[in-house]
Structure formats: structure tokens, C-alpha cells
Amino acid sequence: MKGSISKNNAFLRNLLNKIFLSSVGGARRPPLLAANEVFPESRVLEAHFTEIHQEITTLINKRQLTRYKDIDPVRAAEVSENWKLYYAWFMWEENERARTDCPTLLDLVKKMPNVINATVAVLEPKVTLAAHEGPYAGILRYHIGIEVPENKPPYIRVMNEYHTWQVGKSIVLDDCYEHEVYNESDGQRVILMIDFMRPMIAPLHFINLCCLKMKKRWGGVMIDKANND
């Protein structure tokens, strides 16, 4: 499939972004949010954190994850070519490998209709993600720490707010704000990222759902690229 899921259909995406963000407070909306307030499903994930943590730790120890430049080179040129990702669930499509790699995580997210993507993200030592904005305002992004170096722990800046990851601790970020990530440590940072539908009033929720479902065809494509298939 040509282009980039993050860059295609720019006119429609920009129009929807303005409508969606205006409906949730525009520039007054918070950059960082408490997970249990906007993503109730986080309680379920965190109740199973021990199993999820073990699955992801085993995964990254046995397999080299794919660099972002080999998954979405257009977007990677703006963010980072060296970010490493594994998609257990992408655009409501399951990665068949996840049935073995992270079955607990996969089983849980498949029961969560608002969860669009479930991604393991690895940032190696001294790797940064350049300042950028998320391409689509119809989602919010949940992070929970899986592996975090204790010395100079990696952190994210979202507008003028900062979050330092901790193992087992979660946060939700509005990635339509400018944000950047730093790993200045000598260790890798591993997190689980969950993209879920931004809470909005019913008509906009339906429009958002329709637009996201139109991108469902990208699911298998992105999973295959991340799997190096």
C-alpha cells in the first residue's frame, strides 16, 4: 500500500482534527491525563500487569524488533528512524504472532472495542524522538512502563509538561500536542502503548469510528512490515 497511514488524506484529516479538538476544549485541553479517568480499560490492563510485563520482556529478549524506518519511512523521517516497534494489535487487526508472543495482552485488548492499536515500543540508549505532533486527533495514547533505566530515566515532554516513565506506572497523552522523547541513559526504554478512541460526544464519536474503520485495511500491512514479512 502506497504512502503512509500517518500522512495520507491530509485535507480530510486536518479538517477533522480541527472539529475534534474544538469539541474537547481546543488549546485548553490538558496535554497529560490520568489513565483511569479517560481510559477505564487501563484498570484491566494494570490488573494483569505482571503477565503482560513477563510476555513483553520475553518478546524483546528473544527477538529483534523492527526499526520504524522499515515500517513507515515517510513518518519515520519526521520522528525517528531508530524507534523499534512491535504491533500486537493494529487497526483492530491482530498479529498472529501475538497469540504466542503476548497472548494475555492480545486477549485483553480484543475485548476492548475502543482500543485501536497495542504496540510495544523500544527506545535504545541515546535515541530520541524529535519534536512532532500526532497526525490524527481521534485518538489518545496510553503508556505504561515495562523496562525503564534507573540512571537518567527516559522522559517525554508534551507541550510544557513532562513525564518520566516508571515500570508499572501509566499516563495518557494527547499526542496532537507537540511532544518529544529523550533517552539519555545507557539502557533501553520499553513501554506498552495503547491507542484508544478519544472520548467525544456521540455524533463525533460515530464520525471518528467511521474514519478509523476506513483505515482498517492498513492493519495487516503495518503488522507485516513490523514482522518483516
Number of C-alpha atoms within 10 A of each C-alpha: 8 5 12 16 16 14 14 12 11 12 10 10 18 14 10 19 17 13 15 24 18 13 13 15 10 12 10 9 14 15 20 21 18 12 20 13 10 15 22 10 18 20 12 12 17 16 10 14 18 12 16 20 22 12 18 21 16 13 18 16 9 10 8 12 20 19 22 23 17 15 22 19 16 17 18 19 13 13 20 19 20 19 19 21 23 27 25 25 26 23 22 24 19 21 23 13 13 19 14 12 19 21 16 17 23 20 13 14 22 16 10 13 10 18 23 22 21 25 17 21 23 23 24 18 16 13 20 21 19 16 16 16 17 15 19 19 22 25 24 23 24 24 22 24 19 24 20 23 19 12 10 14 18 26 19 18 19 23 17 9 11 15 15 16 24 19 16 17 13 21 20 23 23 22 21 21 22 16 22 19 21 20 22 18 18 14 19 19 25 25 25 23 21 23 22 21 20 21 16 15 11 9 9 17 16 12 14 20 14 11 15 18 14 11 12 15 14 18 20 17 15 22 24 14 17 22 17 11 7
